[in-house]
């Protein structure tokens, strides 16, 4: 593996580590808020489910799915050692 590839992979791993830390924090906050709201009002669970389902159908969710498809394609190219010309 050459130095340029090693540097690129190191940067990718650092980025993924930062993203994981952000996701863990977001999940912790989300779960804590959900539990607190449920304690305050038992009907919260129904409202949460309603809004969760709406969010799954949102434009932002579809854009995120599209990004993941592009990323999966790039990963496949890296795995096969090919580029756009293959």
C-alpha positions in Angstrom: 0.0 0.0 0.0 1.5 3.4 -1.0 1.7 6.4 1.3 -1.0 8.3 -0.4 -3.5 5.4 0.1 -2.4 5.0 3.7 -3.0 8.7 4.3 -6.4 8.7 2.7 -7.5 5.6 4.7 -6.2 7.2 7.9 -8.3 10.3 7.2 -11.3 8.2 6.4 -11.0 6.2 9.6 -10.6 9.4 11.7 -13.7 10.8 10.0 -15.7 7.7 10.7 -14.6 7.7 14.3 -15.9 11.3 14.7 -19.2 10.4 13.0 -19.6 7.4 15.4 -19.0 9.7 18.4 -21.6 12.1 17.1 -24.1 9.3 16.5 -23.6 7.9 20.0 -24.3 11.3 21.5 -27.3 11.9 19.3 -28.8 8.5 20.2 -28.1 9.1 23.9 -29.9 12.4 23.9 -32.7 11.1 21.8 -33.3 8.1 24.1 -33.2 10.3 27.2 -35.7 12.8 25.8 -38.0 10.0 24.6 -38.0 8.4 28.1 -38.5 11.7 29.8 -41.4 12.7 27.6 -43.0 9.2 28.0 -42.8 9.7 31.8 -44.4 13.1 31.5 -47.2 11.9 29.2 -47.9 8.3 28.3 -49.5 9.4 25.0 -46.1 10.6 23.9 -45.3 7.1 22.5 -48.1 7.4 20.0 -47.1 10.9 18.9 -43.5 9.8 18.6 -44.4 6.8 16.4 -46.5 9.1 14.2 -43.7 11.6 13.7 -41.1 8.9 13.3 -43.0 7.4 10.4 -43.5 10.8 8.8 -39.7 11.4 9.1 -39.0 8.1 7.3 -40.9 9.4 4.3 -39.3 12.9 4.3 -37.3 14.4 1.5 -34.2 14.5 3.8 -34.4 10.7 4.4 -34.7 10.0 0.6 -31.7 12.2 0.0 -29.7 10.4 2.6 -30.6 7.1 1.0 -29.4 8.4 -2.3 -26.1 9.4 -0.8 -25.7 6.0 0.7 -26.2 4.4 -2.7 -23.4 6.6 -4.2 -21.1 5.8 -1.3 -21.8 2.0 -1.7 -20.9 2.3 -5.4 -17.6 4.1 -4.5 -16.8 1.4 -2.0 -17.5 -1.3 -4.6 -15.1 0.4 -6.9 -12.4 0.5 -4.2 -13.0 -3.2 -3.4 -12.6 -4.2 -7.0 -9.7 -1.9 -7.7 -11.6 -0.4 -10.5 -12.6 3.1 -11.4 -15.1 4.7 -13.7 -13.3 3.2 -16.7 -14.0 -0.4 -15.6 
